[in-house]
């Protein structure tokens, strides 16, 4: 939601249009998902479609205290806002993923 404060509107429009990032850049994607043994390989395949230089070392994971969920950090070399949008859209379609930041 845009605010009536003109300064904040400019900042919010920059965020909405993606102009705050300068590409290429190192970008971190955070994922929360239901934990299952194929999850890491699923996420690797999804992200590698859009970031071909991704390696297994670029994905770090940590289980929740109960082990039901897995927190995953994926670090990529982002080349454009369109690339990031495609990655986010592909990730949220995975049935185990609850949140992507």
N, C-alpha and C positions, 0 to 999 in steps of 0.2 A: 504494500500500500504506500503510495507516495504521500508525502507530507506537504503542507502549505508553505513551509519554510524554504525559500528559494535556494539557499545553500545546500540544504539536505536533498532537495529534489535533484540538483546537479549530481551530487554524490550517488544517489540512488539510481539515476539513469546510467551513470558510468558502470555501476555494478550490474545492472540489468543488461547492458549491451556488451559487457565483458571487456571494456577498454582499460581496466585496471591492470590486467596481466600483460606482460611483454613477452612475446613468443620469439624463439623457443625458450622454455623454462622448465625447471624441475618442479613437478607438481605431485602432491600427495593426495591420494584418494583413500578415505576411510570407509570401511564397510562393516556392518553388523549383520550377522546371519545365523540361522540355525546351524548348529555344528553337525556335519556328516563327513565321512571319510573322503568323498570325492570333491568337496567344496573348493579346496585350494587349486586343484587341477582345473575345475570348471571356471573359476575366476581367471586363472592364467590364460586359458583358451579365449575367454571373452575379451579380455583386455589386449591380448597379443594381436587380435584382429585389427586393432586400431593403433597399436604401438608395437610394431614388429621387432624392435630392439629390446623388448621386455625380457628379462631373465628371471629365473626362479628366485634369485637373490633379491630381486626388487619387491618381493612379496613377503611380508612378515605377518605372523598371526599369533593370537593369544586367546586361549579359551577363557570363558567366564568362570567364576568361582564354582558354579555347579556343573560346568561342562556342556550345558545346553546350547550356549551361543559361542560364536567365535568372532573376535574382533580382528579384522584384517586391514593392514596398511599396505597400499600399493603405491610405489613411487615410479613415476614415468617421466620421460622427457617429452613434455607437451609441445606440440607444434602449432596448434591453433585452438580457438574456442570451439570451432566445429568438431574437432577431434574429441575434445573433452565432453561435449554434448552427446556425441555418439557413444562414448564409453559409458556415461551415466545412464543413458537410455537403455543400453544393452544390459547393464548390471541390474537395474531395477526390474527387469523382466524375469530375472532368475527367481524361481519359486522359493528358495531358502533365504533370500536376502530381505532383511527387514528395514534397513536404512543405509543410505549412501550419502556421505558428506564430502 
